[in-house]
Structure formats: structure tokens, C-alpha cells
């Protein structure tokens, strides 16, 4: 091996265990999205929501792969996030949302950055790349959900909410998740409207991030497919 070859950074890849974990992470994300709308009127709906979110956060750690430094950082962010979420669940008057939302945002950013790096360095388009692409998109929605909840906790009434019978006065739970993903997908029904400048800026940032992500993902997948086809010829 030449000196130049030794200086080339190896392309990130997923081990078989990480690939299996990535599928579990994606399944946990989908379960959170599908079940959350059904929990609003259940007696212990908040507990089930906390369990689902805990499953998402914990399943994201092994999906990062074999980088021990990244795993350690993810654990340092996940522990206070999960602990803070459950402390807020049982002691909401003492432990506010902001206690865990800051680390939750940092944790989501770490997961997104790692998955984006994997997608950009992947040599071919396979099931792992597609799984990472979908997981990244869903994690982006969860990231901005945390951001909206944090904003609402430090600056109440940043949003006006009209969601039918039993309207809520502040953004929390599923409405925050709903607003994040409608913004991310470009679908808006004007049920939740940002009022403060900070809320408007967060909403605009999420919409722009979605556009850039789709542009980057499509161009990368097309480039990988074209390179693979050229290699086969």
C-alpha cells in the first residue's frame, strides 16, 4: 500500500448488525407516527407515547454502526433525553419539557448527520441506503417536533391552534408532530399557524431543509445508479 492510499479515508459502511438495527430503528419511527394519533384520548396515552419515543431513541443508537466514539456521544445524549422525558411524564410540574428537549435536539442532529454521511459515501444504492434515506427524513420531522416543543415551552402562545372540538391552547404531543410533518412534506391545512417570529423562522427553516434534502437525496441516488450502470457495462 502506498503512502497516498494509507491517507485515504475509508468509506463508511454498515455491518450486518447495524443493518438489522437500522431496520428496527425505521420500524420504531413508523410505529411512533402511526400510533401517536390514536393516543390522545386514551387514559394512559402519554405513557404509551413516552414508551414509543424511548424505543425510537434507544433503537437509533445501534443503528449508527460500529463507530465507538459516535456510539458513546449518542449514549451521552440519549440518557438525559430519555431520563428527562420520563421525569417530565411523572413530575410535569417540577421537570419542564425544556429539561430534555435540548439534548433531544442534539441527539436527533447527530443521527441525521451520521445517516447523511452514510448516504453520501455509499458506493451503491441498496436496501441499507434506502432505509437510511427514509429514516433520515422521518428523523428530520422528529427533530423539528422537538424544536417546536422547546419553543412553545420557553415562549408560550408562539402558535395559534384550531384543531376542532376540544381545541388545545398550546402546542404539545401529537399536534406538534403533526405540524412538523405537514411542514416537512409541504402540506398545510392552516390548523396550526406560527405567530411569533421565532416560530415562523423555525417553520421556514424546516421547509427549506426538506427541499434541500430531497434535492440532495435524488441527485445522489441518480448518480449512484448511473455509476453502477456504467460499471456493469
LUMGUTOR-934435 format. One line per field, with one value per residue: residue in three letters; x, y, z of N, C-alpha, C in turn. Coordinates in nm, 2 decimals, m for minus. Example, Ala and Ser with C-alpha at 12.3 -4.5 7.8 and 13.67 -1.06 7.14 Angstrom:
<sites>
residu = c(ALA, SER)
nu = c(1.32, 1.28)
nv = c(m0.57, m0.22)
nw = c(0.78, 0.71)
cau = c(1.23, 1.37)
cav = c(m0.45, m0.11)
caw = c(0.78, 0.71)
cu = c(1.32, 1.29)
cv = c(m0.33, 0.00)
cw = c(0.78, 0.79)
</sites>
This chain:
<sites>
residu = c(UNK, UNK, UNK, UNK, UNK, UNK, UNK, UNK, UNK, UNK, UNK, UNK, UNK, UNK, UNK, UNK, UNK, UNK, UNK, UNK, UNK, UNK, UNK, UNK, UNK, UNK, UNK, UNK, UNK, UNK, UNK, UNK, UNK, UNK, UNK, UNK, UNK, UNK, UNK, UNK, UNK, UNK, UNK, UNK, UNK, UNK, UNK, UNK, UNK, UNK, UNK, UNK, UNK, UNK, UNK, UNK, UNK, UNK, UNK, UNK, UNK, UNK, UNK, UNK, UNK, UNK, UNK, UNK, UNK, UNK, UNK, UNK, UNK, UNK, UNK, UNK, UNK, UNK, UNK, UNK, UNK, UNK, UNK, UNK, UNK, UNK, UNK, UNK, UNK, UNK, UNK, UNK, UNK, UNK, UNK, UNK, UNK, UNK, UNK, UNK, UNK, UNK, UNK, UNK, UNK, UNK, UNK, UNK, UNK, UNK, UNK, UNK, UNK, UNK, UNK, UNK, UNK, UNK, UNK, UNK, UNK, UNK, UNK, UNK, UNK, UNK, UNK, UNK, UNK, UNK, UNK, UNK, UNK, UNK, UNK, UNK, UNK, UNK, UNK, UNK, UNK, UNK, UNK, UNK, UNK, UNK, UNK, UNK, UNK, UNK, UNK, UNK, UNK, UNK, UNK, UNK, UNK, UNK, UNK, UNK, UNK, UNK, UNK, UNK, UNK, UNK, UNK, UNK, UNK, UNK, UNK, UNK, UNK, UNK, UNK, UNK, UNK, UNK, UNK, UNK, UNK, UNK, UNK, UNK, UNK, UNK, UNK, UNK, UNK, UNK, UNK, UNK, UNK, UNK, UNK, UNK, UNK, UNK, UNK, UNK, UNK, UNK, UNK, UNK, UNK, UNK, UNK, UNK, UNK, UNK, UNK, UNK, UNK, UNK, UNK, UNK, UNK, UNK, UNK, UNK, UNK, UNK, UNK, UNK, UNK, UNK, UNK, UNK, UNK, UNK, UNK, UNK, UNK)
nu = c(0.09, 0.06, 0.18, 0.00, m0.24, m0.27, m0.35, m0.61, m0.94, m1.14, m1.44, m1.75, m1.94, m2.20, m2.23, m2.35, m2.50, m2.55, m2.71, m2.94, m3.02, m3.07, m3.31, m3.48, m3.48, m3.61, m3.85, m3.94, m3.97, m4.17, m4.38, m4.42, m4.52, m4.75, m4.90, m4.92, m5.14, m5.36, m5.35, m5.44, m5.69, m5.68, m5.66, m5.40, m5.24, m5.03, m4.82, m4.78, m4.70, m4.46, m4.32, m4.30, m4.15, m3.92, m3.84, m3.77, m3.55, m3.37, m3.34, m3.21, m2.95, m2.78, m2.81, m2.63, m2.39, m2.06, m1.89, m1.72, m1.68, m1.88, m2.10, m2.07, m2.10, m2.37, m2.50, m2.44, m2.60, m2.85, m2.92, m2.98, m3.19, m3.39, m3.42, m3.50, m3.74, m3.91, m3.91, m4.04, m4.28, m4.39, m4.35, m4.45, m4.50, m4.26, m4.04, m3.97, m4.06, m3.84, m3.62, m3.54, m3.56, m3.35, m3.12, m3.25, m3.28, m3.01, m2.93, m3.10, m2.99, m2.74, m2.79, m2.91, m2.70, m2.51, m2.65, m2.68, m2.41, m2.35, m2.52, m2.42, m2.16, m2.20, m2.13, m2.30, m2.65, m2.86, m3.06, m3.00, m2.91, m3.15, m3.31, m3.18, m3.22, m3.50, m3.53, m3.38, m3.53, m3.77, m3.65, m3.58, m3.83, m3.89, m3.69, m3.76, m4.00, m3.92, m3.80, m4.01, m4.16, m3.98, m3.96, m4.23, m4.24, m4.07, m4.15, m4.46, m4.77, m4.67, m4.78, m5.09, m5.37, m5.61, m5.79, m6.04, m6.31, m6.26, m6.03, m5.68, m5.47, m5.21, m4.91, m4.84, m4.76, m4.91, m5.02, m4.79, m4.61, m4.77, m4.78, m4.51, m4.45, m4.64, m4.54, m4.28, m4.34, m4.46, m4.74, m5.01, m5.28, m5.36, m5.43, m5.27, m5.09, m4.80, m4.71, m4.53, m4.22, m4.00, m4.12, m4.21, m3.97, m3.85, m4.03, m4.00, m3.73, m3.75, m3.90, m3.73, m3.51, m3.62, m3.66, m3.40, m3.30, m3.44, m3.36, m3.08, m3.08, m3.21, m3.04, m2.81, m2.88, m2.94, m2.69, m2.54, m2.68, m2.64, m2.36, m2.32, m2.45, m2.29, m2.05, m2.13, m2.17)
nv = c(m0.12, 0.22, 0.54, 0.74, 0.59, 0.51, 0.73, 0.78, 0.82, 0.57, 0.45, 0.50, 0.23, m0.01, m0.27, m0.61, m0.63, m0.37, m0.31, m0.46, m0.33, m0.08, m0.13, m0.19, 0.06, 0.22, 0.09, 0.15, 0.42, 0.45, 0.32, 0.50, 0.72, 0.62, 0.53, 0.74, 0.93, 0.80, 0.80, 1.02, 1.04, 0.83, 0.68, 0.63, 0.74, 0.92, 0.78, 0.56, 0.70, 0.80, 0.56, 0.48, 0.69, 0.65, 0.40, 0.47, 0.65, 0.48, 0.27, 0.40, 0.43, 0.18, 0.16, 0.34, 0.21, 0.08, 0.27, 0.36, 0.59, 0.76, 0.62, 0.64, 0.92, 0.94, 0.79, 0.95, 1.16, 1.05, 0.93, 1.15, 1.25, 1.05, 1.00, 1.25, 1.28, 1.09, 1.17, 1.41, 1.31, 1.20, 1.40, 1.66, 1.92, 1.99, 1.91, 2.05, 2.06, 2.16, 2.05, 1.81, 1.85, 1.99, 1.82, 1.62, 1.74, 1.78, 1.51, 1.41, 1.56, 1.45, 1.18, 1.23, 1.36, 1.15, 0.95, 1.09, 1.12, 0.85, 0.80, 0.97, 0.87, 0.61, 0.34, 0.21, 0.19, 0.04, m0.17, m0.08, 0.19, 0.30, 0.26, 0.42, 0.66, 0.70, 0.69, 0.91, 1.12, 1.09, 1.13, 1.40, 1.52, 1.46, 1.59, 1.86, 1.86, 1.84, 2.09, 2.27, 2.21, 2.28, 2.56, 2.64, 2.58, 2.76, 3.00, 3.06, 3.03, 3.07, 2.97, 2.96, 2.75, 2.55, 2.29, 2.16, 2.01, 2.04, 2.20, 2.27, 2.48, 2.52, 2.42, 2.08, 1.73, 1.51, 1.71, 1.88, 1.70, 1.65, 1.91, 1.94, 1.74, 1.80, 2.05, 1.96, 1.80, 1.98, 2.01, 2.19, 2.28, 2.49, 2.47, 2.49, 2.77, 2.96, 3.22, 3.39, 3.55, 3.38, 3.13, 3.13, 3.15, 2.90, 2.73, 2.80, 2.73, 2.45, 2.38, 2.46, 2.30, 2.05, 2.07, 2.10, 1.86, 1.66, 1.73, 1.68, 1.41, 1.28, 1.35, 1.23, 0.95, 0.91, 0.96, 0.75, 0.53, 0.57, 0.55, 0.28, 0.15, 0.22, 0.09, m0.18, m0.20)
nw = c(0.00, m0.09, 0.03, m0.02, m0.05, 0.21, 0.33, 0.25, 0.35, 0.47, 0.33, 0.49, 0.62, 0.68, 0.92, 0.94, 1.17, 1.23, 1.01, 1.05, 1.29, 1.19, 1.04, 1.25, 1.38, 1.19, 1.19, 1.45, 1.43, 1.24, 1.38, 1.59, 1.45, 1.34, 1.56, 1.74, 1.68, 1.78, 2.05, 2.19, 2.33, 2.51, 2.84, 2.94, 2.75, 2.73, 2.85, 2.68, 2.46, 2.55, 2.58, 2.32, 2.21, 2.36, 2.26, 2.00, 2.03, 2.17, 1.99, 1.78, 1.85, 1.82, 1.54, 1.44, 1.38, 1.39, 1.50, 1.77, 1.91, 1.81, 1.90, 2.18, 2.22, 2.13, 2.33, 2.55, 2.50, 2.47, 2.72, 2.91, 2.77, 2.75, 3.03, 3.12, 2.98, 3.09, 3.36, 3.33, 3.25, 3.48, 3.67, 3.59, 3.68, 3.81, 3.65, 3.36, 3.00, 2.86, 2.99, 2.88, 2.61, 2.48, 2.47, 2.33, 2.08, 2.00, 1.99, 1.78, 1.57, 1.56, 1.48, 1.23, 1.09, 1.08, 0.93, 0.69, 0.61, 0.57, 0.35, 0.15, 0.11, 0.03, m0.18, m0.36, m0.45, m0.23, m0.02, 0.24, 0.20, 0.11, 0.33, 0.52, 0.40, 0.42, 0.70, 0.78, 0.68, 0.83, 1.08, 1.07, 1.07, 1.34, 1.47, 1.43, 1.56, 1.82, 1.84, 1.80, 2.03, 2.23, 2.18, 2.23, 2.50, 2.62, 2.52, 2.54, 2.35, 2.09, 1.87, 1.70, 1.74, 1.60, 1.60, 1.58, 1.78, 2.13, 2.13, 2.18, 2.39, 2.37, 2.19, 2.18, 2.23, 2.00, 1.81, 1.78, 1.65, 1.42, 1.30, 1.24, 1.05, 0.85, 0.77, 0.68, 0.46, 0.30, 0.31, 0.41, 0.63, 0.76, 1.03, 1.24, 1.31, 1.29, 1.50, 1.64, 1.55, 1.59, 1.57, 1.31, 1.18, 1.24, 1.12, 0.85, 0.82, 0.85, 0.62, 0.41, 0.46, 0.41, 0.13, 0.03, 0.13, m0.02, m0.28, m0.26, m0.19, m0.41, m0.63, m0.54, m0.54, m0.80, m0.92, m0.81, m0.91, m1.19, m1.20, m1.12, m1.33, m1.54, m1.46, m1.48, m1.75)
cau = c(0.00, 0.14, 0.15, m0.13, m0.35, m0.29, m0.41, m0.75, m1.03, m1.23, m1.58, m1.84, m2.03, m2.28, m2.21, m2.47, m2.57, m2.60, m2.82, m3.06, m3.06, m3.13, m3.44, m3.56, m3.50, m3.71, m3.98, m3.98, m4.01, m4.31, m4.47, m4.45, m4.60, m4.88, m4.98, m4.94, m5.27, m5.46, m5.33, m5.48, m5.80, m5.66, m5.63, m5.26, m5.19, m4.90, m4.73, m4.76, m4.62, m4.32, m4.26, m4.27, m4.03, m3.80, m3.80, m3.71, m3.42, m3.27, m3.31, m3.13, m2.80, m2.71, m2.82, m2.52, m2.29, m1.95, m1.80, m1.74, m1.69, m2.01, m2.19, m2.05, m2.17, m2.51, m2.54, m2.44, m2.72, m2.98, m2.95, m3.05, m3.32, m3.49, m3.45, m3.58, m3.88, m3.99, m3.92, m4.14, m4.40, m4.45, m4.34, m4.46, m4.49, m4.13, m3.95, m4.04, m4.02, m3.71, m3.52, m3.49, m3.57, m3.23, m3.04, m3.32, m3.25, m2.87, m2.93, m3.16, m2.90, m2.63, m2.84, m2.93, m2.57, m2.45, m2.72, m2.65, m2.28, m2.36, m2.59, m2.33, m2.04, m2.24, m2.09, m2.41, m2.79, m2.91, m3.17, m2.95, m2.92, m3.29, m3.36, m3.12, m3.29, m3.63, m3.51, m3.33, m3.64, m3.85, m3.58, m3.59, m3.96, m3.89, m3.60, m3.83, m4.10, m3.86, m3.77, m4.13, m4.20, m3.89, m4.00, m4.35, m4.22, m4.00, m4.23, m4.60, m4.85, m4.60, m4.86, m5.23, m5.41, m5.75, m5.80, m6.17, m6.36, m6.16, m5.90, m5.58, m5.43, m5.06, m4.86, m4.79, m4.80, m4.93, m5.03, m4.66, m4.56, m4.85, m4.74, m4.37, m4.45, m4.71, m4.44, m4.18, m4.39, m4.52, m4.88, m5.06, m5.42, m5.38, m5.49, m5.17, m5.03, m4.69, m4.75, m4.41, m4.11, m3.92, m4.20, m4.21, m3.84, m3.84, m4.12, m3.94, m3.61, m3.78, m3.95, m3.61, m3.43, m3.69, m3.63, m3.26, m3.27, m3.49, m3.27, m2.96, m3.10, m3.24, m2.92, m2.71, m2.93, m2.93, m2.55, m2.50, m2.74, m2.57, m2.22, m2.33, m2.49, m2.17, m1.96, m2.18, m2.14)
cav = c(0.00, 0.34, 0.64, 0.81, 0.50, 0.50, 0.86, 0.79, 0.79, 0.46, 0.48, 0.44, 0.12, m0.07, m0.41, m0.68, m0.60, m0.23, m0.31, m0.51, m0.23, 0.03, m0.17, m0.18, 0.20, 0.26, 0.04, 0.22, 0.56, 0.43, 0.29, 0.63, 0.81, 0.55, 0.51, 0.86, 0.99, 0.72, 0.80, 1.14, 1.02, 0.71, 0.71, 0.63, 0.77, 0.98, 0.68, 0.49, 0.79, 0.81, 0.44, 0.48, 0.78, 0.59, 0.30, 0.54, 0.70, 0.38, 0.19, 0.48, 0.42, 0.07, 0.19, 0.42, 0.13, 0.03, 0.38, 0.36, 0.73, 0.81, 0.55, 0.70, 1.05, 0.92, 0.74, 1.06, 1.25, 0.97, 0.91, 1.26, 1.27, 0.95, 1.02, 1.37, 1.26, 1.01, 1.26, 1.51, 1.24, 1.18, 1.52, 1.77, 2.05, 2.01, 1.89, 2.11, 2.00, 2.20, 1.98, 1.71, 1.88, 2.04, 1.71, 1.55, 1.81, 1.74, 1.37, 1.40, 1.61, 1.35, 1.07, 1.28, 1.38, 1.02, 0.89, 1.17, 1.08, 0.72, 0.80, 1.04, 0.79, 0.47, 0.31, 0.16, 0.20, m0.09, m0.15, 0.00, 0.33, 0.35, 0.26, 0.53, 0.78, 0.72, 0.72, 1.05, 1.21, 1.08, 1.19, 1.54, 1.56, 1.45, 1.70, 1.99, 1.85, 1.88, 2.23, 2.34, 2.19, 2.37, 2.70, 2.66, 2.57, 2.89, 3.12, 3.01, 3.10, 3.10, 2.92, 2.95, 2.62, 2.53, 2.15, 2.10, 2.00, 2.02, 2.26, 2.29, 2.62, 2.53, 2.31, 1.97, 1.60, 1.48, 1.83, 1.92, 1.61, 1.67, 2.03, 1.93, 1.66, 1.88, 2.15, 1.89, 1.75, 2.09, 2.01, 2.28, 2.29, 2.61, 2.44, 2.54, 2.88, 3.02, 3.36, 3.47, 3.55, 3.26, 3.01, 3.14, 3.12, 2.76, 2.67, 2.83, 2.65, 2.31, 2.37, 2.48, 2.18, 1.94, 2.09, 2.07, 1.71, 1.58, 1.76, 1.61, 1.26, 1.24, 1.37, 1.12, 0.82, 0.90, 0.95, 0.62, 0.44, 0.59, 0.49, 0.14, 0.10, 0.23, m0.01, m0.30, m0.20)
caw = c(0.00, m0.10, 0.14, m0.06, m0.02, 0.35, 0.38, 0.20, 0.45, 0.43, 0.31, 0.59, 0.58, 0.79, 0.95, 0.93, 1.29, 1.21, 0.91, 1.12, 1.38, 1.11, 1.01, 1.38, 1.40, 1.10, 1.23, 1.57, 1.38, 1.18, 1.49, 1.66, 1.36, 1.32, 1.69, 1.82, 1.66, 1.85, 2.20, 2.26, 2.42, 2.60, 2.98, 2.96, 2.62, 2.74, 2.89, 2.56, 2.37, 2.61, 2.55, 2.17, 2.19, 2.42, 2.17, 1.88, 2.07, 2.20, 1.87, 1.69, 1.89, 1.75, 1.40, 1.40, 1.33, 1.48, 1.54, 1.92, 1.95, 1.78, 1.99, 2.31, 2.21, 2.12, 2.46, 2.64, 2.46, 2.48, 2.86, 2.97, 2.70, 2.80, 3.17, 3.13, 2.93, 3.19, 3.48, 3.30, 3.25, 3.62, 3.75, 3.49, 3.75, 3.86, 3.54, 3.24, 2.87, 2.81, 3.06, 2.79, 2.46, 2.43, 2.44, 2.22, 1.95, 1.97, 1.96, 1.65, 1.48, 1.54, 1.40, 1.09, 1.03, 1.05, 0.82, 0.57, 0.57, 0.51, 0.21, 0.06, 0.09, m0.01, m0.32, m0.45, m0.40, m0.19, 0.08, 0.35, 0.16, 0.10, 0.47, 0.58, 0.34, 0.48, 0.84, 0.79, 0.66, 0.95, 1.20, 1.05, 1.13, 1.48, 1.52, 1.44, 1.66, 1.95, 1.83, 1.82, 2.17, 2.31, 2.16, 2.30, 2.64, 2.66, 2.47, 2.51, 2.25, 1.97, 1.76, 1.72, 1.71, 1.58, 1.56, 1.60, 1.92, 2.23, 2.09, 2.29, 2.39, 2.34, 2.11, 2.26, 2.19, 1.85, 1.73, 1.74, 1.55, 1.30, 1.24, 1.19, 0.93, 0.74, 0.72, 0.61, 0.34, 0.22, 0.32, 0.52, 0.64, 0.84, 1.16, 1.33, 1.25, 1.37, 1.53, 1.67, 1.45, 1.61, 1.52, 1.17, 1.13, 1.26, 1.02, 0.72, 0.81, 0.82, 0.48, 0.33, 0.49, 0.33, m0.02, 0.01, 0.15, m0.14, m0.39, m0.24, m0.20, m0.55, m0.71, m0.50, m0.58, m0.95, m0.95, m0.77, m1.01, m1.32, m1.19, m1.11, m1.46, m1.62, m1.42, m1.53, m1.90)
cu = c(0.09, 0.10, 0.02, m0.25, m0.38, m0.36, m0.56, m0.84, m1.13, m1.37, m1.67, m1.93, m2.10, m2.25, m2.35, m2.56, m2.63, m2.72, m2.95, m3.11, m3.12, m3.28, m3.53, m3.58, m3.61, m3.85, m4.03, m4.03, m4.15, m4.41, m4.51, m4.54, m4.74, m4.97, m5.01, m5.08, m5.38, m5.45, m5.39, m5.59, m5.79, m5.62, m5.48, m5.19, m5.05, m4.79, m4.69, m4.67, m4.48, m4.25, m4.22, m4.15, m3.91, m3.75, m3.73, m3.57, m3.32, m3.24, m3.22, m2.98, m2.73, m2.72, m2.71, m2.40, m2.18, m1.86, m1.82, m1.75, m1.82, m2.12, m2.19, m2.12, m2.32, m2.57, m2.54, m2.55, m2.85, m3.02, m3.03, m3.19, m3.42, m3.52, m3.53, m3.72, m3.96, m4.00, m4.03, m4.28, m4.47, m4.44, m4.34, m4.45, m4.35, m4.03, m4.02, m3.99, m3.88, m3.59, m3.46, m3.49, m3.44, m3.14, m3.11, m3.29, m3.11, m2.86, m2.99, m3.06, m2.78, m2.67, m2.86, m2.80, m2.50, m2.51, m2.69, m2.51, m2.28, m2.42, m2.49, m2.21, m2.08, m2.19, m2.20, m2.55, m2.84, m3.02, m3.13, m2.95, m3.06, m3.35, m3.31, m3.19, m3.42, m3.62, m3.46, m3.44, m3.74, m3.79, m3.58, m3.72, m3.96, m3.80, m3.68, m3.95, m4.04, m3.83, m3.90, m4.18, m4.11, m3.93, m4.13, m4.34, m4.15, m4.07, m4.37, m4.67, m4.77, m4.67, m5.01, m5.28, m5.56, m5.77, m5.93, m6.21, m6.25, m6.03, m5.81, m5.53, m5.28, m5.02, m4.79, m4.83, m4.81, m4.95, m4.89, m4.59, m4.64, m4.80, m4.60, m4.38, m4.53, m4.62, m4.33, m4.22, m4.46, m4.67, m4.93, m5.21, m5.46, m5.45, m5.40, m5.09, m4.92, m4.72, m4.62, m4.31, m4.02, m3.99, m4.20, m4.08, m3.81, m3.91, m4.05, m3.81, m3.64, m3.82, m3.83, m3.53, m3.49, m3.66, m3.49, m3.23, m3.32, m3.40, m3.14, m2.97, m3.13, m3.12, m2.82, m2.75, m2.91, m2.78, m2.50, m2.55, m2.67, m2.43, m2.22, m2.36, m2.37, m2.06, m2.00, m2.15, m1.99)
cv = c(0.12, 0.43, 0.71, 0.72, 0.50, 0.62, 0.87, 0.74, 0.68, 0.50, 0.42, 0.33, 0.07, m0.22, m0.47, m0.65, m0.46, m0.22, m0.36, m0.40, m0.11, 0.00, m0.15, m0.03, 0.26, 0.21, 0.11, 0.36, 0.55, 0.40, 0.42, 0.71, 0.75, 0.54, 0.64, 0.93, 0.92, 0.73, 0.92, 1.13, 0.90, 0.76, 0.72, 0.65, 0.83, 0.88, 0.60, 0.57, 0.80, 0.68, 0.43, 0.57, 0.72, 0.48, 0.36, 0.58, 0.59, 0.29, 0.27, 0.46, 0.30, 0.09, 0.28, 0.34, 0.10, 0.14, 0.40, 0.50, 0.79, 0.75, 0.61, 0.84, 1.04, 0.87, 0.86, 1.16, 1.18, 0.95, 1.02, 1.29, 1.18, 0.97, 1.14, 1.36, 1.19, 1.09, 1.36, 1.44, 1.22, 1.30, 1.64, 1.91, 2.09, 2.01, 1.94, 2.03, 2.03, 2.13, 1.87, 1.74, 1.93, 1.92, 1.62, 1.61, 1.77, 1.60, 1.34, 1.45, 1.52, 1.24, 1.11, 1.30, 1.25, 0.95, 0.96, 1.13, 0.94, 0.72, 0.86, 0.96, 0.65, 0.45, 0.27, 0.19, 0.07, m0.06, m0.07, 0.15, 0.38, 0.35, 0.38, 0.66, 0.81, 0.75, 0.86, 1.14, 1.21, 1.15, 1.34, 1.59, 1.56, 1.56, 1.83, 1.98, 1.89, 2.03, 2.31, 2.33, 2.28, 2.51, 2.73, 2.66, 2.70, 3.01, 3.07, 3.09, 3.15, 3.05, 2.94, 2.82, 2.61, 2.39, 2.08, 2.10, 1.97, 2.08, 2.28, 2.43, 2.63, 2.40, 2.20, 1.84, 1.58, 1.60, 1.88, 1.83, 1.63, 1.80, 2.02, 1.85, 1.73, 1.98, 2.08, 1.84, 1.86, 2.09, 2.09, 2.29, 2.41, 2.59, 2.49, 2.65, 2.94, 3.17, 3.44, 3.46, 3.42, 3.14, 3.02, 3.11, 2.97, 2.68, 2.68, 2.74, 2.51, 2.29, 2.37, 2.35, 2.06, 1.95, 2.05, 1.92, 1.63, 1.61, 1.68, 1.46, 1.21, 1.24, 1.26, 0.99, 0.81, 0.89, 0.81, 0.51, 0.45, 0.53, 0.34, 0.08, 0.11, 0.13, m0.15, m0.31, m0.22)
cw = c(0.00, 0.01, 0.11, m0.03, 0.13, 0.41, 0.34, 0.31, 0.40, 0.43, 0.43, 0.54, 0.70, 0.80, 0.94, 1.05, 1.28, 1.11, 0.97, 1.22, 1.31, 1.07, 1.13, 1.41, 1.32, 1.14, 1.36, 1.53, 1.32, 1.28, 1.57, 1.58, 1.35, 1.45, 1.76, 1.80, 1.74, 2.00, 2.27, 2.36, 2.51, 2.74, 3.00, 2.83, 2.63, 2.78, 2.77, 2.47, 2.42, 2.58, 2.41, 2.15, 2.24, 2.32, 2.05, 1.92, 2.10, 2.08, 1.77, 1.72, 1.81, 1.60, 1.35, 1.35, 1.43, 1.52, 1.69, 1.97, 1.93, 1.87, 2.13, 2.32, 2.21, 2.26, 2.56, 2.62, 2.49, 2.63, 2.92, 2.90, 2.75, 2.95, 3.19, 3.09, 3.03, 3.32, 3.45, 3.29, 3.38, 3.71, 3.66, 3.56, 3.80, 3.74, 3.41, 3.11, 2.83, 2.88, 2.97, 2.64, 2.40, 2.39, 2.33, 2.09, 1.91, 1.93, 1.82, 1.54, 1.45, 1.45, 1.25, 1.02, 0.99, 0.94, 0.68, 0.52, 0.51, 0.37, 0.11, 0.02, 0.04, m0.15, m0.42, m0.38, m0.36, m0.08, 0.20, 0.32, 0.16, 0.24, 0.54, 0.53, 0.40, 0.63, 0.87, 0.78, 0.78, 1.07, 1.19, 1.10, 1.28, 1.54, 1.53, 1.53, 1.79, 1.95, 1.86, 1.97, 2.26, 2.30, 2.24, 2.45, 2.70, 2.62, 2.43, 2.41, 2.13, 1.85, 1.80, 1.67, 1.71, 1.52, 1.59, 1.75, 2.02, 2.19, 2.21, 2.27, 2.36, 2.26, 2.19, 2.20, 2.04, 1.77, 1.69, 1.63, 1.41, 1.23, 1.18, 1.06, 0.81, 0.68, 0.63, 0.48, 0.25, 0.22, 0.43, 0.51, 0.72, 0.98, 1.27, 1.26, 1.34, 1.38, 1.56, 1.56, 1.46, 1.55, 1.37, 1.11, 1.13, 1.15, 0.88, 0.71, 0.78, 0.68, 0.39, 0.34, 0.41, 0.18, m0.05, 0.03, 0.03, m0.26, m0.38, m0.25, m0.34, m0.64, m0.67, m0.55, m0.73, m0.99, m0.92, m0.87, m1.15, m1.31, m1.18, m1.25, m1.55, m1.59, m1.48, m1.68, m1.93)
</sites>
